Each structure stands twice: as structure tokens, then as C-alpha cells.
Amino acid sequence: MILFSSQFLIAQSDFNKAIKVEINLVRKYDSVIHKDFLRYEIEKEQNVINSDSVKVKYFDISIDVINTSSKPIYLWFMHCSWFDNFEINNDYMNFDGWGCDKNNPHVKEIKAGDKLNFKIALNQCIKFDYPSNGTIYGPQVEYTKLGLIVIGDIYQKESINVFDYDLYMNDKSKRIIIWSNPLKLLEYQSKPLEIRIPRNK
């Protein structure tokens, strides 16, 4: 993938040489929460829940964004909801985000050999523990990776205008994603589907 701009031309391989994303599992735990907090997910998946609360699996994750190049790099992040600048490679993990009163995009500098550290909780979709009627889930994406969304020229502090940030983030063709190492977080074992074929008498 190559990112084109009127100001710069940078290949995906160049970003991979300059940026490394490492994630580590700090702890995993279950939490019982009221189902109203998951109303959107429950309505979407039609989960069968016979109580007022649900058990949700959580995973505390530490994220290191490392500058592996020999000069400073500049990355865009939202000031409060910085997790918006990451993607998850599967559809069963979600960022356990938070609301923000003051939120704006800004550039963070990472000096050569230095890193930024973030901490976030992921929660596993409840669809496996509370499947909708008649639903059988097959094999899933085995590992979880987090992808750092990179926009602009990482070697120029002001390669894009702050007012163009949303335009770049919303236009996925302008993104480059740097994927982390994989973590095996999924706590679900798919069951083989049995198909009974009637015998001819």
C-alpha cells in the first residue's frame, strides 16, 4: 500500500521500519454489569438474556508504540479518546472506551528509540455466552491484534492541517495501519456442526 498526498509519498514498508506496536496482556477478569449498558449490542445480536445482568469478559492491555527509526516521528492522536486511533482485527473484541468533555486531535512526538505507552481494556462480545436462538458460531479469528492508524508524514510535525484530521481519518484510503503482535485472547471454543443424513431403508 502506498499513501499519496500532494505533499508526500510514503510506502507502507517505510512505516513498518519506523514504527513498532507491541501489546501485552496485563490481566483478564469477568465483570457482571447491567444489561442496559449493552442495549445496542443486545438488540443488534438478539442475544437471549434471562436476567437483568450479564457477565462480560475483560482484558487489560498495555500498548507500546515504539519509534524504531533514527530520528523523531510525529503521530496523530485524539487528546482524550486516543483509542480512536487504533483498530481491532476481529469483530468480537471491543475497546472499553470512555466519554470525553474536551477532545481534539494533536500530534505527539516520539524521539528515536523512545515509545508511547497506553493502557486500555478490551471486552469480548457477549454473543458467545448469550447466543441468539438457533445460532451456532463457527471458527473465529484466533488472535487479537491492534492496528495503529497512521495519517500524514510521520517525519513532519505539520504534514497535515489539524482541520483536515477528520477528513483523513474518515477517508480510509488515506490510512496506513501498523499492526501489533498477536495475543490469543478469545475465550470461546467453537463446536463442530453435526449434520445428520437420513439413511435409506
C-alpha positions as CSV (number, residue, x, y, z in Angstrom):
1,M,0.0,0.0,0.0
2,I,1.3,3.5,-0.9
3,L,-0.1,6.7,0.6
4,F,-0.4,9.6,-1.8
5,S,-0.6,13.2,-1.0
6,S,0.2,16.5,-2.7
7,Q,2.9,16.9,0.0
8,F,4.4,13.4,0.4
9,L,4.7,9.9,-0.9
10,I,5.4,7.2,1.6
11,A,5.3,3.4,1.2
12,Q,3.8,1.1,3.8
13,S,7.2,-0.6,4.3
14,D,8.8,2.7,5.4
15,F,6.3,3.0,8.2
16,N,6.9,-0.6,9.3
17,K,10.6,0.1,9.6
18,A,10.0,3.2,11.7
19,I,7.1,2.2,14.0
20,K,6.5,-1.0,16.0
21,V,3.4,-1.7,18.0
22,E,3.7,-4.1,20.9
23,I,0.7,-5.2,23.1
24,N,0.8,-7.2,26.3
25,L,-2.0,-8.8,28.4
26,V,-1.8,-7.3,31.9
27,R,-4.8,-9.2,33.4
28,K,-8.1,-10.8,32.4
29,Y,-11.2,-10.9,34.5
30,D,-15.0,-11.2,34.4
31,S,-17.4,-8.4,35.4
32,V,-21.1,-8.5,35.9
33,I,-22.9,-5.5,34.5
34,H,-26.5,-4.5,34.0
35,K,-27.7,-5.4,30.5
36,D,-28.9,-1.9,29.8
37,F,-25.2,-0.9,29.3
38,L,-25.1,-3.3,26.4
39,R,-28.5,-2.5,25.0
40,Y,-27.2,-1.7,21.5
41,E,-25.2,-4.9,21.2
42,I,-28.0,-7.0,22.6
43,E,-30.6,-5.5,20.2
44,K,-28.2,-6.0,17.2
45,E,-27.2,-9.6,18.1
46,Q,-30.6,-10.6,19.5
47,N,-28.9,-12.2,22.5
48,V,-31.0,-14.4,24.7
49,I,-30.6,-13.0,28.3
50,N,-33.0,-14.1,31.1
51,S,-31.7,-11.8,33.8
52,D,-31.1,-8.1,34.4
53,S,-27.3,-8.6,34.3
54,V,-24.7,-10.2,32.1
55,K,-21.2,-11.5,32.6
56,V,-18.6,-9.8,30.4
57,K,-15.0,-10.9,29.8
58,Y,-12.4,-8.1,30.1
59,F,-8.8,-7.9,29.1
60,D,-6.5,-5.1,30.4
61,I,-4.0,-4.4,27.6
62,S,-0.7,-2.4,27.6
63,I,0.2,-0.8,24.3
64,D,3.7,0.4,23.3
65,V,4.1,2.5,20.2
66,I,7.9,2.4,19.5
67,N,10.0,4.6,17.3
68,T,12.5,2.2,15.7
69,S,13.9,4.8,13.4
70,S,17.0,7.0,13.9
71,K,15.0,10.3,14.0
72,P,11.9,11.7,15.7
73,I,8.5,10.7,14.4
74,Y,5.2,12.5,14.8
75,L,1.8,10.7,15.2
76,W,-1.7,12.0,15.4
77,F,-3.9,11.0,18.3
78,M,-7.1,12.3,19.8
79,H,-6.4,14.0,23.1
80,C,-8.9,12.0,25.2
81,S,-10.3,9.2,23.0
82,W,-6.9,8.2,21.7
83,F,-8.2,4.6,21.2
84,D,-10.0,6.0,18.1
85,N,-6.6,5.9,16.5
86,F,-6.4,2.1,16.8
87,E,-8.3,-0.7,15.1
88,I,-9.0,-4.2,16.2
89,N,-8.5,-7.0,13.7
90,N,-11.6,-9.1,14.7
91,D,-15.3,-8.4,15.3
92,Y,-15.6,-10.0,18.8
93,M,-13.4,-7.6,20.8
94,N,-14.3,-4.0,21.6
95,F,-12.5,-1.1,23.2
96,D,-13.9,-0.3,26.6
97,G,-13.8,3.4,25.9
98,W,-14.9,6.5,27.9
99,G,-16.7,9.7,27.3
100,C,-14.8,12.9,26.7
101,D,-15.7,16.5,27.5
102,K,-12.7,18.0,25.8
103,N,-11.4,16.1,22.8
104,N,-9.2,17.3,20.0
105,P,-6.6,15.9,17.6
106,H,-3.0,16.7,18.3
107,V,0.5,15.5,17.3
108,K,2.7,13.5,19.6
109,E,6.4,13.4,19.1
110,I,8.3,10.1,19.8
111,K,12.1,10.5,19.8
112,A,14.3,8.0,18.2
113,G,14.3,4.7,20.2
114,D,11.6,6.1,22.5
115,K,8.0,4.9,22.9
116,L,4.5,6.0,23.9
117,N,2.6,3.8,26.3
118,F,-1.2,3.4,26.5
119,K,-3.4,1.3,28.7
120,I,-6.9,0.1,27.6
121,A,-9.4,-2.6,28.4
122,L,-10.9,-4.8,25.8
123,N,-14.2,-6.6,26.3
124,Q,-15.3,-9.7,24.5
125,C,-18.6,-9.7,22.7
126,I,-21.2,-11.5,24.8
127,K,-22.6,-13.3,21.8
128,F,-20.7,-16.4,22.6
129,D,-22.2,-16.7,26.1
130,Y,-25.6,-15.5,25.2
131,P,-26.3,-16.6,21.6
132,S,-29.5,-15.7,19.9
133,N,-31.9,-18.6,19.3
134,G,-30.8,-21.1,16.8
135,T,-27.4,-19.5,16.4
136,I,-24.2,-21.7,16.1
137,Y,-20.9,-19.9,15.8
138,G,-18.2,-21.5,13.8
139,P,-14.4,-20.9,13.9
140,Q,-13.4,-17.3,14.8
141,V,-10.3,-15.2,14.1
142,E,-7.9,-16.9,16.6
143,Y,-5.8,-14.0,17.6
144,T,-6.4,-10.3,18.5
145,K,-4.2,-7.6,17.1
146,L,-4.4,-3.8,17.5
147,G,-3.6,-1.6,14.5
148,L,-2.2,1.9,14.8
149,I,-3.8,4.2,12.3
150,V,-1.2,6.4,10.7
151,I,-2.0,9.5,8.7
152,G,0.3,12.1,7.3
153,D,4.0,12.1,7.0
154,I,5.4,10.8,10.3
155,Y,8.7,12.7,9.8
156,Q,7.0,16.1,9.5
157,K,5.2,17.6,12.6
158,E,2.7,19.5,10.5
159,S,2.3,17.4,7.4
160,I,-1.5,17.8,7.6
161,N,-3.6,20.6,9.0
162,V,-5.5,19.9,12.2
163,F,-8.7,20.9,10.5
164,D,-8.1,18.1,7.9
165,Y,-7.7,15.5,10.6
166,D,-11.3,14.2,10.4
167,L,-11.1,14.1,6.6
168,Y,-8.0,11.9,6.7
169,M,-9.5,9.6,9.4
170,N,-12.8,9.2,7.6
171,D,-11.2,8.5,4.3
172,K,-9.8,5.0,4.9
173,S,-7.8,5.1,1.6
174,K,-5.6,7.7,3.2
175,R,-4.7,5.5,6.2
176,I,-1.8,3.2,6.8
177,I,-2.2,0.6,9.6
178,I,0.7,-0.7,11.7
179,W,-0.4,-4.0,13.2
180,S,0.8,-5.2,16.6
181,N,1.9,-8.7,17.7
182,P,-0.9,-11.2,18.2
183,L,-2.5,-12.1,21.5
184,K,-4.6,-15.2,22.0
185,L,-7.4,-13.7,24.0
186,L,-10.5,-15.4,22.6
187,E,-12.3,-17.4,25.3
188,Y,-14.6,-19.5,23.1
189,Q,-14.3,-22.9,21.6
190,S,-16.4,-23.5,18.5
191,K,-18.4,-26.7,18.5
192,P,-18.4,-28.9,15.3
193,L,-21.6,-28.8,13.5
194,E,-23.3,-32.2,13.3
195,I,-25.3,-32.8,10.2
196,R,-27.4,-36.0,10.3
197,I,-28.0,-37.6,6.9
198,P,-31.0,-40.0,7.0
199,R,-30.3,-43.5,5.8
200,N,-32.2,-45.1,3.0
201,K,-34.2,-48.1,4.3
